[in-house]
Amino acid sequence: MSNSRHSVFFPIPVLIIAAFLLCFFKAGAQELRRRTVIDSVVVEGRKVTQEDLQKEIIASSTENIEFWYSCKSDTGEITSNVLFRVKIRDGGAENVSTQNPPKVFKLSQGRYRIGIQAHQPAHWKTDYTTIIVKIDDKQAAKIREEQRRRDSIAQAAALPAEETIENIFSDTLQTQNQTSQNTYLLGIIIAIAVLVIPAIVFVKRKTIFSPRKNIPEKAMAQQSYEDLLSENGALKAELAALRGQFEALQSRGEEIQRQNKELEEKVEKISSKKNELEELQAQKDDLFAMIIHDIKNPASLI
């Protein structure tokens, strides 16, 4: 009787331990399933495709880049007590800030690696979801031009067939009228040239080959020499004026370089101060989040 009782109650502790391990591993699996998702990226009103998100985003230094992101798990979106950490890396420099969506950037020329991480202070955090952003004004201008061309083609394809044919017919008529007008103007110009050019040639030849009886050859040579001297003096004066302008521009350029150097030093100081303030802001946000969490869950302090 005693052996049968032990055989009945023996599996109960084993089942309890197995249930505890199952709950533990399930909670750990749920912990690993939290992830940061970038829902969309909008560049100056233009939504970036998923294909570009997988490669890199190209924008110009004058465009605003808007990021929308969230934290999700297998059960859905997580919204309670979630903070987002945004890290921007440009070569060796790194900038970290805490910002809930949306996050709007306006960056200078360069290539940036932007990472977004969801976290709940002192509890859990996800891996960084990274996107590459390239700021190139020329390449962005080409992309905008290509997009405008595609939009115009799509609008033309959406027009009714009758309206398209009518537009083509009217464009053809306008082209024919313009061609006939250009041909008429070209004929008038040719006629004027045929009449005027021979008259100009005749007058020039008469002027060149007419004998100069009133001016002796010696006087002509003296006059030419004096004209050359005056032209030489004028050229020297212009050269001196140009040299003075060049020296003034050179000194102005040196002054601008010195001012640029001072401005760069000031910008570096401001950037370092900004980074320090952003680090302090991130620490403040984490501290406030921990305090808010401890206030909401006072039982965890006991």
Secondary structure, DSSP 8 states (H G I E B T S, - for coil): -HHHHHHHHTHHHHHHHHHHHHHHHHHHHHHHT-EEEEEEEEETTEE--HHHHHS-EEE-TTS-EEEEEEEEETTEEE-TT-EEEEEEEETTEEEEEE--S-EEE---SEEEEEEEEEEETTTEE---EEEEEEE-HHHHHHHHHHHHHHHHHHHHHHS-HHHHHHHHHHHHHHHHHHHHHHHHHHHHHHHHHHHHHHHHHHHHHHHHHS---SS-HHHHHHHHHHHHHHHHHHHHHHHHHHHHHHHHHHHHHHHHHHHHHHHHHHHHHHHHHHHHHHHHHHHHHHHHHHHHHHHH-GGGG-
